[in-house]
Amino acid sequence: MGDYSKALEFHDKVLKIQEKTLPPNHPSLATSYNNIGAVYDNMGDYSKALEFHEKALKIYEKTLPPNHPSLATSYNNIGSVYDHMGDYSKALEFYEKALKIQGKTLPPNHPSLASSYNNIGSVYDKKAEYSKALEFYDKTLKIQEKTLPPNHPDLATSYNNIGAVYDNMGDHSKALEFYEKSHIILEKALSPNHPNLAASYNNIGAVYDNMGDYSKALEFYDKTLKIEEKTLPPNHPSLATSYDNIGSVHYKMGDYSKALSFLEKTLAIFQKSLPPTHPHIKRALDNINHVKQKM
């Protein structure tokens, strides 16, 4: 994690000097406002982030031609803050302003265009507008397939994003197809215990789980668990999630004693790492009682 207070202190010193020595619409001031906005965004202080990104934008709008790339960057920064705030209509509005400039000024396979399409696709995905999400993720992928080597991790991310949309749409065979494309790249590019591989196994396991192919689901959930047990502290919430997934599959398969042993591991982690009133604890207890009634 970055040392945000130190970064703010530094940027603030720079800004104070600039405000005394530069005219009020100087581009260096806009750069400083943007830097400070980015730190606040990383800190999760979105209202402050917006305040500084908007100060930068005001300068750019007064001093730059309407299709200048710095304006596109500024619109993107503001869109990103709204995205983090969950204000998806405002996020789209600003991402689309950025895309409009980029569409006029960049060659059609430029990586910044791929990034903008991805941002917009991601917002539609969060809004559960899946056909729009696919449309934009597909535009990202087309650029990446033309411009990146075939095992580039950005391609894996795009395949994964598209797989997740199909998963949300309930199209399990398409979800698997794209998750597996992503996984093939990750296996070549990453160390065998990398957390992204664990996440990838988990995604594939979840699709098999939703399809009712429980033995395949277990196989992949187990691969996730093996990585997590090697790389995470014993009370990490991701381990609890994996134990819960595996317990749930055993329950669906009617193997109640196995289900119980995994669900109890889930509960033990939650009890050590969460406050006693946390809903995860209640849900874990409910799951355990449910299994015990079946035994």
C-alpha positions as CSV (number, residue, x, y, z in Angstrom):
1,M,0.0,0.0,0.0
2,G,1.3,3.4,-0.9
3,D,2.1,6.0,1.8
4,Y,-0.7,8.3,0.8
5,S,-0.2,11.0,3.5
6,K,3.4,11.4,2.4
7,A,2.4,11.6,-1.2
8,L,-0.2,14.3,-0.4
9,E,2.3,16.3,1.7
10,F,4.7,16.3,-1.2
11,H,2.2,17.2,-3.9
12,D,0.8,19.9,-1.6
13,K,4.2,21.5,-1.2
14,V,4.6,21.5,-5.0
15,L,1.1,23.0,-5.4
16,K,1.7,25.8,-2.9
17,I,4.8,26.9,-4.8
18,Q,3.0,26.7,-8.1
19,E,0.0,28.7,-6.9
20,K,2.3,31.5,-5.8
21,T,4.5,31.6,-9.0
22,L,2.3,30.5,-11.9
23,P,-0.7,32.1,-13.6
24,P,-4.0,30.4,-12.4
25,N,-4.6,28.5,-15.7
26,H,-1.1,27.1,-16.1
27,P,-0.9,23.4,-17.2
28,S,1.5,22.5,-14.4
29,L,-1.2,23.5,-11.9
30,A,-3.6,21.1,-13.7
31,T,-1.0,18.3,-13.4
32,S,-0.6,18.9,-9.7
33,Y,-4.4,18.9,-9.2
34,N,-4.6,15.6,-11.1
35,N,-1.8,14.1,-9.0
36,I,-3.6,15.1,-5.8
37,G,-6.9,13.8,-7.1
38,A,-5.3,10.5,-7.9
39,V,-4.0,10.1,-4.4
40,Y,-7.4,10.9,-2.9
41,D,-9.0,8.3,-5.3
42,N,-6.5,5.6,-4.1
43,M,-7.4,6.5,-0.5
44,G,-11.1,6.1,-1.2
45,D,-11.8,9.8,-0.5
46,Y,-13.9,10.3,-3.6
47,S,-15.4,13.7,-3.0
48,K,-11.8,15.2,-2.5
49,A,-10.7,13.2,-5.6
50,L,-13.5,14.8,-7.7
51,E,-12.8,18.2,-6.4
52,F,-9.1,18.1,-7.6
53,H,-9.8,16.3,-10.9
54,E,-12.5,18.9,-11.6
55,K,-10.0,21.8,-10.9
56,A,-7.6,20.2,-13.4
57,L,-10.4,19.8,-16.0
58,K,-11.4,23.5,-15.7
59,I,-7.9,24.5,-16.6
60,Y,-7.7,22.1,-19.5
61,E,-11.1,23.3,-20.8
62,K,-9.9,26.9,-20.8
63,T,-6.5,26.3,-22.3
64,L,-6.6,23.3,-24.6
65,P,-8.2,22.6,-28.0
66,P,-11.4,20.5,-27.5
67,N,-9.8,17.2,-28.8
68,H,-6.6,17.4,-26.8
69,P,-5.5,14.1,-25.3
70,S,-5.0,15.7,-21.8
71,L,-8.7,16.5,-21.8
72,A,-9.5,12.8,-22.6
73,T,-7.3,11.8,-19.7
74,S,-9.1,14.2,-17.4
75,Y,-12.5,12.9,-18.4
76,N,-11.2,9.4,-17.8
77,N,-10.0,10.3,-14.3
78,I,-13.3,11.8,-13.4
79,G,-15.2,8.8,-14.9
80,S,-13.0,6.5,-12.8
81,V,-13.9,8.3,-9.5
82,Y,-17.6,8.1,-10.3
83,D,-17.1,4.4,-11.2
84,H,-15.4,3.8,-7.8
85,M,-18.3,5.6,-6.1
86,G,-20.8,3.3,-7.9
87,D,-22.4,6.3,-9.8
88,Y,-22.4,4.4,-13.1
89,S,-24.4,6.8,-15.2
90,K,-21.9,9.7,-14.4
91,A,-19.0,7.2,-14.9
92,L,-20.4,6.4,-18.4
93,E,-20.9,10.0,-19.2
94,F,-17.2,10.9,-18.6
95,Y,-15.8,7.7,-20.1
96,E,-17.8,8.4,-23.2
97,K,-16.4,12.0,-23.4
98,A,-12.9,10.5,-23.2
99,L,-13.7,7.9,-25.9
100,K,-15.1,10.6,-28.2
101,I,-11.8,12.5,-28.2
102,Q,-9.8,9.3,-28.5
103,G,-11.9,8.1,-31.5
104,K,-11.1,11.4,-33.3
105,T,-7.4,11.6,-32.5
106,L,-6.0,8.0,-32.2
107,P,-5.4,5.2,-34.7
108,P,-8.2,2.6,-34.4
109,N,-5.9,0.0,-32.7
110,H,-4.4,2.3,-30.1
111,P,-4.2,0.8,-26.5
112,S,-5.8,3.8,-25.0
113,L,-8.9,3.0,-27.1
114,A,-8.8,-0.6,-25.8
115,S,-8.6,0.8,-22.3
116,S,-11.6,3.1,-22.8
117,Y,-13.7,0.3,-24.3
118,N,-12.8,-1.8,-21.3
119,N,-13.8,0.9,-18.8
120,I,-17.2,1.3,-20.5
121,G,-17.7,-2.5,-20.8
122,S,-17.0,-2.8,-17.1
123,V,-19.6,-0.2,-16.2
124,Y,-22.3,-1.9,-18.3
125,D,-21.3,-5.2,-16.6
126,K,-21.8,-3.7,-13.2
127,K,-25.2,-2.3,-14.3
128,A,-26.1,-5.9,-15.5
129,E,-26.5,-4.6,-19.1
130,Y,-24.7,-7.7,-20.3
131,S,-25.1,-7.4,-24.1
132,K,-23.6,-3.8,-23.9
133,A,-20.8,-5.1,-21.7
134,L,-20.0,-7.8,-24.2
135,E,-20.1,-5.3,-27.1
136,F,-17.4,-3.1,-25.5
137,Y,-15.3,-6.0,-24.0
138,D,-15.2,-7.4,-27.5
139,K,-13.9,-4.1,-29.0
140,T,-11.1,-4.2,-26.4
141,L,-10.3,-7.8,-27.2
142,K,-10.2,-7.2,-31.0
143,I,-7.6,-4.4,-30.5
144,Q,-5.6,-6.6,-28.1
145,E,-5.6,-9.6,-30.4
146,K,-4.2,-7.4,-33.2
147,T,-1.6,-5.6,-31.1
148,L,-0.4,-7.9,-28.3
149,P,1.6,-11.2,-28.2
150,P,-0.8,-14.2,-27.8
151,N,0.2,-14.9,-24.2
152,H,0.0,-11.3,-22.9
153,P,-1.7,-11.0,-19.5
154,D,-4.0,-8.3,-20.7
155,L,-5.5,-10.8,-23.1
156,A,-6.1,-13.2,-20.2
157,T,-7.9,-10.3,-18.4
158,S,-10.2,-9.7,-21.4
159,Y,-11.0,-13.3,-21.8
160,N,-11.8,-13.5,-18.1
161,N,-14.0,-10.4,-18.3
162,I,-16.0,-11.8,-21.2
163,G,-16.2,-15.2,-19.4
164,A,-17.7,-13.4,-16.3
165,V,-20.3,-11.7,-18.4
166,Y,-21.4,-15.0,-20.0
167,D,-21.4,-16.5,-16.5
168,N,-23.7,-13.7,-15.3
169,M,-26.0,-14.3,-18.3
170,G,-26.2,-18.0,-17.4
171,D,-24.4,-19.1,-20.6
172,H,-22.2,-21.7,-19.0
173,S,-20.5,-23.2,-22.1
174,K,-19.4,-19.7,-23.3
175,A,-18.3,-18.8,-19.8
176,L,-16.1,-21.9,-19.7
177,E,-14.7,-21.3,-23.2
178,F,-13.4,-17.8,-22.2
179,Y,-12.4,-18.7,-18.7
180,E,-10.3,-21.5,-20.1
181,K,-8.7,-19.2,-22.7
182,S,-7.7,-16.9,-19.9
183,H,-6.4,-19.8,-17.8
184,I,-4.2,-21.2,-20.6
185,I,-2.4,-17.8,-20.7
186,L,-2.1,-17.5,-16.9
187,E,-0.6,-21.0,-16.6
188,K,2.1,-20.0,-19.1
189,A,2.7,-16.5,-17.7
190,L,2.5,-17.0,-13.9
191,S,4.2,-19.0,-11.2
192,P,2.2,-22.1,-10.2
193,N,1.1,-20.6,-6.8
194,H,0.1,-17.2,-8.1
195,P,-3.2,-15.8,-6.7
196,N,-4.5,-15.0,-10.2
197,L,-4.2,-18.7,-11.0
198,A,-6.2,-19.5,-7.8
199,A,-8.9,-17.0,-8.9
200,S,-9.0,-18.6,-12.3
201,Y,-9.4,-22.1,-11.0
202,N,-12.2,-20.8,-8.8
203,N,-14.0,-19.1,-11.7
204,I,-13.9,-22.4,-13.7
205,G,-15.0,-24.4,-10.6
206,A,-18.0,-22.0,-10.1
207,V,-19.2,-22.6,-13.7
208,Y,-19.1,-26.4,-13.2
209,D,-20.9,-25.9,-9.9
210,N,-23.6,-23.8,-11.6
211,M,-23.9,-26.5,-14.3
212,G,-24.4,-29.2,-11.7
213,D,-21.1,-31.0,-12.7
214,Y,-20.0,-31.3,-9.1
215,S,-17.0,-33.6,-9.5
216,K,-15.4,-31.1,-11.9
217,A,-16.4,-28.2,-9.6
218,L,-14.6,-30.0,-6.7
219,E,-11.5,-30.6,-8.9
220,F,-11.1,-26.9,-9.6
221,Y,-12.1,-25.6,-6.2
222,D,-9.5,-28.0,-4.7
223,K,-6.8,-26.5,-7.0
224,T,-7.8,-23.0,-5.7
225,L,-7.6,-24.2,-2.1
226,K,-4.1,-25.9,-2.6
227,I,-2.7,-22.5,-3.8
228,E,-4.4,-20.6,-1.0
229,E,-3.2,-22.9,1.7
230,K,0.4,-22.5,0.5
231,T,0.3,-18.7,0.1
232,L,-2.2,-17.2,2.5
233,P,-2.3,-16.9,6.3
234,P,-4.5,-19.6,7.9
235,N,-7.3,-17.2,8.8
236,H,-7.5,-15.4,5.5
237,P,-11.1,-14.8,4.2
238,S,-10.3,-16.2,0.8
239,L,-9.6,-19.6,2.5
240,A,-13.0,-19.3,4.2
241,T,-14.7,-18.8,0.9
242,S,-12.9,-21.8,-0.6
243,Y,-13.9,-24.1,2.3
244,D,-17.4,-22.8,1.9
245,N,-17.5,-23.5,-1.8
246,I,-16.2,-27.0,-1.3
247,G,-18.5,-27.7,1.6
248,S,-21.4,-26.5,-0.5
249,V,-20.6,-28.9,-3.3
250,H,-20.3,-31.8,-0.9
251,Y,-23.7,-30.9,0.5
252,K,-25.2,-30.9,-3.0
253,M,-23.6,-34.3,-3.7
254,G,-25.3,-35.6,-0.5
255,D,-21.9,-36.1,1.3
256,Y,-23.0,-34.4,4.5
257,S,-20.1,-35.4,6.8
258,K,-17.5,-33.9,4.3
259,A,-19.7,-30.9,3.9
260,L,-19.8,-30.4,7.6
261,S,-16.0,-30.6,8.0
262,F,-15.5,-27.9,5.4
263,L,-18.3,-25.6,6.6
264,E,-16.9,-25.8,10.2
265,K,-13.5,-24.7,8.8
266,T,-15.3,-21.7,7.2
267,L,-16.9,-20.8,10.5
268,A,-13.7,-21.2,12.5
269,I,-12.0,-18.6,10.2
270,F,-14.9,-16.2,10.4
271,Q,-15.0,-16.5,14.2
272,K,-11.3,-15.6,14.5
273,S,-11.3,-12.8,11.9
274,L,-14.8,-11.1,12.1
275,P,-16.8,-9.4,14.8
276,P,-19.3,-11.9,16.4
277,T,-22.4,-10.1,15.0
278,H,-21.1,-10.2,11.4
279,P,-23.7,-11.7,8.9
280,H,-21.0,-14.1,7.5
281,I,-20.9,-15.9,10.9
282,K,-24.7,-16.2,11.1
283,R,-24.8,-17.6,7.5
284,A,-22.0,-20.1,8.3
285,L,-23.9,-21.3,11.4
286,D,-27.1,-21.6,9.4
287,N,-25.3,-23.7,6.8
288,I,-23.9,-26.0,9.5
289,N,-27.3,-26.4,11.1
290,H,-28.9,-27.1,7.7
291,V,-26.3,-29.9,7.1
292,K,-26.8,-31.4,10.6
293,Q,-30.5,-31.7,10.0
294,K,-29.8,-33.8,6.9
295,M,-27.5,-36.2,8.7
